[in-house]
Amino acid sequence: EYSKVSEVSRGRARFNQGRKSMLLYTGRAHYFMRHVIKGARHIILFGLPENMLLYPDLVNMLMAAPDGGSRNDEDGLGVEEPLSCLALFTKYDA
């Protein structure tokens, strides 16, 4: 959330193009910027979002994949790739 707009755009583009396999994105950045991250297959949350409206936004990013969550195999047939969302938290986070 403290990066320049050009740095954020460059990072999102590299992730969307597949040149980077991981993108670190904070809940604070999502709260203030509301970026839609395309191409996400898996989301790992370290702690539950403090604002309950952020969770559906993040999960809906999985559906915003450019190819709808599928990839092509060697035969050119679409193969569904599983999408996942994992939240890691402790009893102290509640």
NUGU-945442 format. One record per atom (N, C-alpha, C): residue in three letters; atom name; x, y, z. Coordinates in Angstrom, 3 decimals, decimal comma. Atoms other than C-alpha are relative to their C-alpha. Layout:
REM residues N
R_Ala_CA_X_Y_Z
...
END
This chain:
REM residues 94
R_Glu_N_0,814_-1,196_0,000
R_Glu_CA_0,000_0,000_0,000
R_Glu_C_0,851_1,251_0,000
R_Tyr_N_-0,891_-1,153_-0,008
R_Tyr_CA_3,036_2,260_0,248
R_Tyr_C_0,828_0,088_-1,284
R_Ser_N_-0,744_0,013_1,262
R_Ser_CA_4,360_1,450_-3,241
R_Ser_C_-0,567_1,042_-0,960
R_Lys_N_0,453_-0,922_1,035
R_Lys_CA_4,181_3,799_-6,197
R_Lys_C_-1,012_-0,713_-0,888
R_Val_N_1,033_0,561_0,874
R_Val_CA_1,273_3,296_-8,588
R_Val_C_0,644_-0,813_-1,124
R_Ser_N_-0,670_0,719_1,092
R_Ser_CA_3,701_2,258_-11,348
R_Ser_C_0,551_-1,343_0,478
R_Glu_N_-0,519_1,260_-0,541
R_Glu_CA_5,288_-0,404_-9,103
R_Glu_C_-1,125_-1,010_0,213
R_Val_N_1,156_0,874_-0,223
R_Val_CA_1,876_-1,809_-8,183
R_Val_C_-0,500_-0,537_-1,339
R_Ser_N_0,474_0,421_1,323
R_Ser_CA_0,775_-1,900_-11,839
R_Ser_C_0,955_-1,013_-0,620
R_Arg_N_-0,998_0,909_0,555
R_Arg_CA_4,018_-3,578_-12,880
R_Arg_C_-0,077_-1,366_0,675
R_Gly_N_0,106_1,266_-0,727
R_Gly_CA_3,698_-6,243_-10,171
R_Gly_C_-1,253_-0,772_-0,355
R_Arg_N_1,259_0,661_0,382
R_Arg_CA_0,063_-6,985_-10,996
R_Arg_C_0,082_-0,560_-1,413
R_Ala_N_-0,134_0,465_1,383
R_Ala_CA_0,893_-7,253_-14,709
R_Ala_C_0,888_-1,236_-0,078
R_Arg_N_-0,905_1,163_0,011
R_Arg_CA_3,784_-9,656_-14,072
R_Arg_C_-0,694_-1,231_0,570
R_Phe_N_0,735_1,122_-0,572
R_Phe_CA_1,550_-11,826_-11,895
R_Phe_C_-1,051_-0,508_-0,984
R_Asn_N_1,053_0,376_0,944
R_Asn_CA_-1,277_-11,803_-14,450
R_Asn_C_0,568_-0,707_-1,225
R_Gln_N_-0,635_0,608_1,161
R_Gln_CA_1,120_-12,723_-17,277
R_Gln_C_0,667_-1,329_0,330
R_Gly_N_-0,625_1,249_-0,398
R_Gly_CA_2,499_-15,632_-15,270
R_Gly_C_1,499_0,088_0,174
R_Arg_N_-1,447_-0,156_-0,187
R_Arg_CA_6,005_-14,186_-15,003
R_Arg_C_0,377_-0,080_1,474
R_Lys_N_-0,182_0,172_-1,443
R_Lys_CA_5,627_-14,181_-11,210
R_Lys_C_-1,072_-0,943_0,499
R_Ser_N_0,964_1,006_-0,454
R_Ser_CA_3,986_-17,090_-9,428
R_Ser_C_-0,664_0,355_1,325
R_Met_N_0,561_-0,364_-1,301
R_Met_CA_3,283_-15,363_-6,107
R_Met_C_-0,102_1,518_0,102
R_Leu_N_0,222_-1,425_-0,200
R_Leu_CA_1,876_-11,982_-5,196
R_Leu_C_-0,371_0,221_1,457
R_Leu_N_0,310_-0,344_-1,391
R_Leu_CA_1,931_-10,570_-1,665
R_Leu_C_-0,911_1,222_-0,021
R_Tyr_N_1,038_-1,037_0,061
R_Tyr_CA_-1,192_-8,489_-1,179
R_Tyr_C_-0,600_0,114_1,388
R_Thr_N_0,474_-0,166_-1,371
R_Thr_CA_-2,254_-7,030_2,155
R_Thr_C_-1,481_0,371_0,029
R_Gly_N_1,389_-0,383_-0,201
R_Gly_CA_-5,762_-6,595_3,485
R_Gly_C_-0,158_1,506_0,037
R_Arg_N_0,033_-1,456_-0,054
R_Arg_CA_-4,958_-2,951_4,113
R_Arg_C_0,020_0,592_-1,410
R_Ala_N_-0,053_-0,475_1,389
R_Ala_CA_-4,034_-2,440_0,449
R_Ala_C_-1,334_-0,255_-0,694
R_His_N_1,287_0,299_0,638
R_His_CA_-7,258_-4,144_-0,620
R_His_C_-1,095_0,922_0,527
R_Tyr_N_1,016_-0,866_-0,594
R_Tyr_CA_-9,329_-2,046_1,780
R_Tyr_C_0,025_1,389_-0,641
R_Phe_N_-0,104_-1,358_0,523
R_Phe_CA_-7,997_1,228_0,389
R_Phe_C_0,003_0,064_-1,522
R_Met_N_-0,154_-0,065_1,455
R_Met_CA_-7,300_0,344_-3,273
R_Met_C_-1,030_-0,820_-0,763
R_Arg_N_0,992_0,884_0,632
R_Arg_CA_-9,794_-2,469_-4,090
R_Arg_C_0,432_-0,478_-1,387
R_His_N_-0,482_0,561_1,262
R_His_CA_-7,608_-3,917_-6,856
R_His_C_-0,661_-1,346_-0,242
R_Val_N_0,444_1,341_0,381
R_Val_CA_-8,946_-6,935_-8,731
R_Val_C_1,225_-0,711_-0,548
R_Ile_N_-1,188_0,741_0,394
R_Ile_CA_-6,094_-9,432_-8,991
R_Ile_C_-0,441_-1,155_-0,889
R_Lys_N_0,399_1,042_0,951
R_Lys_CA_-6,628_-11,538_-12,112
R_Lys_C_1,060_-1,096_-0,029
R_Gly_N_-0,919_1,114_0,129
R_Gly_CA_-5,086_-14,962_-12,505
R_Gly_C_0,294_-0,728_1,297
R_Ala_N_-0,244_0,667_-1,284
R_Ala_CA_-5,180_-15,977_-8,836
R_Ala_C_-0,677_-1,368_0,005
R_Arg_N_0,532_1,362_-0,103
R_Arg_CA_-5,657_-19,726_-8,335
R_Arg_C_-0,175_-0,414_1,458
R_His_N_0,030_0,359_-1,416
R_His_CA_-5,020_-19,948_-4,599
R_His_C_0,190_1,271_0,819
R_Ile_N_-0,133_-1,127_-0,918
R_Ile_CA_-5,437_-17,441_-1,792
R_Ile_C_0,275_-0,569_1,383
R_Ile_N_-0,318_0,381_-1,376
R_Ile_CA_-3,814_-17,864_1,616
R_Ile_C_-0,107_1,255_0,847
R_Leu_N_0,187_-1,126_-0,908
R_Leu_CA_-4,988_-15,517_4,362
R_Leu_C_0,711_-0,294_1,308
R_Phe_N_-0,648_0,122_-1,301
R_Phe_CA_-2,768_-15,036_7,386
R_Phe_C_-0,811_0,832_0,981
R_Gly_N_0,954_-0,687_-0,858
R_Gly_CA_-5,495_-14,156_9,857
R_Gly_C_-1,253_0,328_-0,793
R_Leu_N_1,262_-0,330_0,658
R_Leu_CA_-9,104_-13,424_9,089
R_Leu_C_-0,074_1,501_-0,261
R_Pro_N_0,133_-1,437_0,262
R_Pro_CA_-9,964_-10,077_7,481
R_Pro_C_-0,767_0,689_1,128
R_Glu_N_0,666_-0,744_-1,069
R_Glu_CA_-10,935_-7,466_10,060
R_Glu_C_-1,363_0,520_-0,455
R_Asn_N_1,268_-0,448_0,556
R_Asn_CA_-13,673_-6,170_7,779
R_Asn_C_-0,627_-1,189_-0,719
R_Met_N_0,618_1,210_0,553
R_Met_CA_-16,096_-8,981_6,924
R_Met_C_-0,331_0,128_-1,479
R_Leu_N_0,310_-0,183_1,416
R_Leu_CA_-16,819_-7,462_3,492
R_Leu_C_1,196_-0,279_-0,901
R_Leu_N_-1,184_0,262_0,808
R_Leu_CA_-13,237_-8,060_2,350
R_Leu_C_0,100_-1,458_-0,417
R_Tyr_N_-0,116_1,422_0,297
R_Tyr_CA_-13,511_-11,864_2,455
R_Tyr_C_-0,701_-0,373_-1,310
R_Pro_N_0,624_0,321_1,298
R_Pro_CA_-16,103_-12,171_-0,371
R_Pro_C_0,725_0,647_-1,180
R_Asp_N_-0,757_-0,647_1,070
R_Asp_CA_-14,099_-9,667_-2,438
R_Asp_C_1,206_-0,839_-0,394
R_Leu_N_-1,206_0,796_0,270
R_Leu_CA_-10,969_-11,795_-2,101
R_Leu_C_-0,351_-1,325_-0,663
R_Val_N_0,388_1,287_0,575
R_Val_CA_-12,747_-15,070_-2,857
R_Val_C_-0,515_0,190_-1,429
R_Asn_N_0,497_-0,262_1,355
R_Asn_CA_-14,446_-13,533_-5,901
R_Asn_C_1,134_0,249_-0,985
R_Met_N_-1,154_-0,153_0,887
R_Met_CA_-10,972_-12,780_-7,289
R_Met_C_0,370_-1,326_-0,652
R_Leu_N_-0,272_1,306_0,595
R_Leu_CA_-10,611_-16,512_-7,845
R_Leu_C_-0,854_-0,215_-1,240
R_Met_N_0,895_0,140_1,144
R_Met_CA_-13,559_-16,340_-10,212
R_Met_C_0,362_0,968_-1,119
R_Ala_N_-0,362_-1,009_0,999
R_Ala_CA_-12,019_-13,359_-12,034
R_Ala_C_1,220_-0,411_-0,815
R_Ala_N_-1,132_0,475_0,786
R_Ala_CA_-9,318_-15,532_-13,603
R_Ala_C_-0,290_0,234_-1,478
R_Pro_N_0,233_-0,331_1,406
R_Pro_CA_-8,830_-14,570_-17,270
R_Pro_C_-0,597_-1,150_-0,804
R_Asp_N_0,512_1,140_0,757
R_Asp_CA_-9,588_-18,106_-18,503
R_Asp_C_-1,070_-0,765_0,764
R_Gly_N_1,091_0,624_-0,739
R_Gly_CA_-12,287_-18,921_-15,949
R_Gly_C_0,417_-1,164_0,870
R_Gly_N_-0,460_1,056_-0,893
R_Gly_CA_-10,111_-21,237_-13,868
R_Gly_C_0,379_-1,283_-0,699
R_Ser_N_-0,382_1,216_0,706
R_Ser_CA_-9,184_-23,696_-16,595
R_Ser_C_1,319_0,228_-0,727
R_Arg_N_-1,230_-0,081_0,768
R_Arg_CA_-5,963_-24,470_-18,411
R_Arg_C_-0,046_-1,084_-1,062
R_Asn_N_-0,015_0,983_1,075
R_Asn_CA_-5,166_-26,418_-21,550
R_Asn_C_1,067_-1,049_0,272
R_Asp_N_-0,998_1,055_-0,105
R_Asp_CA_-3,420_-29,776_-21,452
R_Asp_C_0,654_-0,195_-1,370
R_Glu_N_-0,730_0,238_1,245
R_Glu_CA_-1,267_-31,266_-24,232
R_Glu_C_-0,932_-0,152_-1,197
R_Asp_N_0,949_0,225_1,098
R_Asp_CA_-4,336_-32,183_-26,337
R_Asp_C_-0,787_1,249_-0,361
R_Gly_N_0,746_-1,220_0,260
R_Gly_CA_-5,695_-28,642_-26,193
R_Gly_C_-1,375_0,011_0,638
R_Leu_N_1,295_0,051_-0,679
R_Leu_CA_-8,686_-29,719_-24,090
R_Leu_C_0,098_0,753_1,314
R_Gly_N_0,008_-0,740_-1,257
R_Gly_CA_-9,644_-27,548_-21,176
R_Gly_C_-0,048_-0,937_1,193
R_Val_N_-0,031_0,791_-1,219
R_Val_CA_-8,797_-29,055_-17,789
R_Val_C_-0,269_0,941_1,160
R_Glu_N_0,321_-0,847_-1,146
R_Glu_CA_-10,381_-27,587_-14,684
R_Glu_C_1,101_-0,101_1,053
R_Glu_N_-1,006_-0,053_-1,055
R_Glu_CA_-7,736_-26,509_-12,205
R_Glu_C_-0,704_0,435_1,277
R_Pro_N_0,717_-0,363_-1,229
R_Pro_CA_-8,966_-26,445_-8,610
R_Pro_C_0,449_1,359_0,540
R_Leu_N_-0,259_-1,282_-0,644
R_Leu_CA_-9,208_-23,069_-6,912
R_Leu_C_-0,152_-0,204_1,499
R_Ser_N_0,084_0,204_-1,447
R_Ser_CA_-8,662_-22,754_-3,174
R_Ser_C_0,206_1,309_0,749
R_Cys_N_-0,189_-1,121_-0,923
R_Cys_CA_-8,832_-20,289_-0,306
R_Cys_C_0,230_-0,599_1,375
R_Leu_N_-0,387_0,548_-1,300
R_Leu_CA_-7,097_-21,103_2,977
R_Leu_C_0,203_1,154_0,974
R_Ala_N_-0,157_-1,017_-1,042
R_Ala_CA_-7,367_-18,986_6,140
R_Ala_C_0,726_-0,627_1,186
R_Leu_N_-0,775_0,453_-1,140
R_Leu_CA_-4,726_-19,507_8,818
R_Leu_C_-0,194_0,984_1,138
R_Phe_N_0,223_-0,882_-1,133
R_Phe_CA_-5,616_-18,131_12,228
R_Phe_C_0,074_-0,815_1,288
R_Thr_N_-0,047_0,645_-1,320
R_Thr_CA_-5,394_-18,901_15,944
R_Thr_C_-1,193_0,448_0,821
R_Lys_N_1,110_-0,403_-0,871
R_Lys_CA_-7,820_-18,641_18,792
R_Lys_C_0,145_1,427_0,496
R_Tyr_N_-0,235_-1,380_-0,441
R_Tyr_CA_-6,238_-15,274_19,635
R_Tyr_C_-0,407_1,018_-1,046
R_Asp_N_0,416_-0,914_1,072
R_Asp_CA_-7,322_-13,782_16,300
R_Asp_C_-1,464_0,385_0,096
R_Ala_N_1,439_-0,239_-0,069
R_Ala_CA_-11,019_-13,915_17,196
R_Ala_C_-0,340_1,192_0,872
END
